């Protein structure tokens, strides 16, 4: 199912950037602006309110979107997240930006996973939902340590988090061609072919059949 593979690989790459941003932001504002506990609580509250309003509004619009519209929505949301690390690297000259970024970013970031799951669901064959959505969840969280490792390495080398955050931005940028090339119609066609048991007609299908036959002969 090559179209689903594009989504999974794109999600792995983009999640490295987004996950690193979430795990590093608190440390970043503490180092750059001396943010205290009260500042962080207010930041969390403001970002949560903005996210709640955004998700509530988007939930009214999302059911009306077809496959292509959901794809481009997902592409747009992923592309926007590339702005945040660049902003933190080259901007953040005043403490006001510490408050602005979470309020601006949270409405976009909180809608990424619902949109991804909607696109993913339309391409997932019946009977494979549990396995494939579990795999999607693994791809979302399992590789974020890579970004933290890069940020930590550049922090040790340069004494600044800014260049590390800019470095991990390459992951979300490299994911955009995968989301751009995703074809919802082909994904649905592959899903239908799998559901009808016609995947043996695809290239390599007969080889898998032979492998299964060899396994049966070996057991006998």
C-alpha positions in Angstrom: 0.0 0.0 0.0 2.5 2.7 -1.2 0.3 5.7 -0.5 -0.1 4.7 3.2 3.7 4.3 3.3 4.1 7.9 2.1 1.9 9.0 5.0 3.7 7.0 7.6 7.2 8.1 6.4 6.1 11.7 6.2 4.6 11.5 9.7 7.9 10.0 11.1 9.9 12.9 9.6 7.5 15.7 10.6 6.9 14.3 14.1 10.6 14.5 14.8 10.5 18.3 14.3 7.1 18.9 16.1 7.9 16.6 19.0 11.3 18.2 19.5 9.7 21.6 19.5 7.1 20.6 22.2 9.8 19.0 24.4 12.3 21.9 24.0 10.1 25.0 24.2 9.9 25.2 28.0 13.7 24.9 28.3 14.2 27.4 25.5 12.1 30.2 27.1 13.7 29.5 30.5 17.2 29.9 29.0 16.4 32.8 26.7 14.0 34.9 28.9 14.2 33.4 32.4 10.6 32.3 32.3 9.3 31.1 35.7 6.5 28.8 36.8 3.9 31.5 36.5 4.9 32.4 33.0 4.7 28.8 31.9 1.3 28.3 33.5 0.0 31.3 31.6 1.6 30.1 28.4 -0.1 26.7 28.8 -3.5 28.2 29.6 -3.4 30.6 26.6 -2.2 27.9 24.2 -4.9 25.5 25.5 -7.7 28.0 25.0 -6.5 28.8 21.4 -6.2 25.1 20.6 -9.7 24.4 22.0 -11.3 27.1 19.9 -9.4 26.0 16.8 -10.3 22.3 17.2 -13.9 23.1 17.9 -14.1 25.2 14.8 -12.3 22.8 12.6 -14.5 19.9 13.7 -17.4 21.7 12.1 -15.6 22.0 8.8 -13.6 18.8 8.5 -16.6 16.4 7.8 -17.4 18.5 4.7 -14.0 18.0 3.2 -13.3 15.3 0.6 -10.1 13.3 0.3 -8.2 15.9 -1.8 -9.2 18.7 0.4 -8.1 16.8 3.5 -4.8 16.1 1.8 -4.1 19.7 1.1 -5.3 20.7 4.6 -2.8 18.3 6.0 0.0 19.6 3.7 -0.8 23.2 4.7 -0.7 22.4 8.4 2.5 20.5 8.1 4.1 23.3 6.0 3.2 25.9 8.6 5.0 24.1 11.4 8.3 24.7 9.6 7.9 28.3 10.5 8.1 27.8 14.3 11.8 26.5 14.5 13.0 29.3 12.1 11.1 31.9 14.2 12.7 30.6 17.4 16.2 30.6 15.8 16.2 34.0 14.1 13.5 35.8 16.1 12.7 35.8 19.8 14.4 39.1 20.5 11.7 40.2 23.0 9.8 38.4 25.7 6.5 39.2 24.0 7.3 36.6 21.3 7.4 34.0 24.1 3.7 34.5 24.5 2.8 35.0 20.9 4.3 31.8 19.4 2.2 29.3 21.5 -1.0 31.2 20.8 -0.3 31.4 17.1 1.1 27.8 16.7 -1.4 25.8 18.8 -4.4 26.3 16.5 -2.4 24.8 13.7 -0.6 22.0 15.6 -3.6 20.7 17.4 -5.4 20.0 14.1 -2.6 18.0 12.5 -3.3 14.6 14.1 -7.1 14.8 13.5 -6.5 15.6 9.9 -3.8 12.9 9.5 -6.1 10.3 11.0 -9.0 11.3 8.7 -6.7 11.0 5.7 -5.3 7.7 7.0 -8.7 6.3 7.8 -9.9 6.8 4.2 -7.0 4.8 2.9 -7.0 2.0 5.5 -8.5 -1.4 4.4 -11.3 -2.8 6.6 -9.9 -5.3 9.0 -6.5 -3.6 9.3 -7.6 -0.6 11.3 -6.1 -1.7 14.6 -2.8 -2.7 13.3 -2.3 0.3 11.0 -3.5 3.0 13.4 -1.2 1.5 16.0 1.6 1.7 13.5 0.7 5.3 12.8 0.8 6.0 16.6 4.3 4.5 16.8 5.5 6.6 13.8 4.2 9.7 15.7 6.1 9.3 18.9 8.9 6.6 18.5 11.5 8.7 16.7 11.3 12.1 18.4 14.4 11.3 20.4 16.4 11.9 17.2 15.5 15.6 17.2 16.3 15.9 21.0 19.7 14.2 20.3 20.5 16.7 17.6 19.4 19.7 19.7 21.4 18.4 22.6 24.5 17.9 20.5 24.4 21.3 19.0 23.7 22.9 22.4 26.8 21.2 23.7 28.8 22.4 20.7 27.5 26.0 20.4 26.0 26.8 23.8 22.7 27.8 22.1 19.4 26.0 21.5 18.7 28.1 18.4 20.8 26.3 15.9 19.7 23.0 17.1 16.0 23.9 16.6 16.8 25.2 13.1 18.6 21.9 12.3 15.6 19.7 13.2 13.5 21.9 10.9 15.0 19.9 8.0 12.8 16.9 9.0 9.5 18.6 8.6 10.7 20.2 5.4 11.8 16.9 4.0 8.4 15.4 4.8 6.5 17.9 2.6 7.3 16.1 -0.7 5.8 12.9 0.7 2.6 14.6 1.7 2.5 16.5 -1.6 2.8 13.3 -3.6 0.1 11.4 -1.7 -2.7 10.5 -4.0 -6.1 9.9 -2.2 -7.7 8.3 -5.3 -4.9 5.7 -5.7 -4.9 5.1 -1.9 -8.6 4.3 -2.1 -8.0 2.1 -5.1 -5.3 0.2 -3.3 -7.6 -0.1 -0.2 -10.4 -1.6 -2.4 -8.0 -4.0 -4.0 -6.8 -5.3 -0.6 -10.3 -5.6 0.7 -11.3 -7.7 -2.4 -8.2 -9.9 -2.0 -6.9 -8.8 -5.4 -3.4 -7.8 -4.2 -1.9 -10.9 -5.8 -2.2 -9.1 -9.1 0.2 -6.4 -8.0 4.0 -6.8 -8.7 5.5 -9.2 -6.2 2.2 -10.7 -5.2 3.0 -14.1 -6.7 6.4 -14.1 -4.8 4.6 -13.7 -1.5 2.3 -16.6 -2.5 5.3 -18.8 -3.3 6.8 -17.9 0.1 3.7 -18.9 1.8 3.6 -22.1 -0.2 7.2 -22.9 0.8 6.4 -22.3 4.4 3.5 -24.8 4.2 5.7 -27.4 2.5 8.4 -27.0 5.1 5.9 -27.5 7.9 4.6 -30.7 6.2 
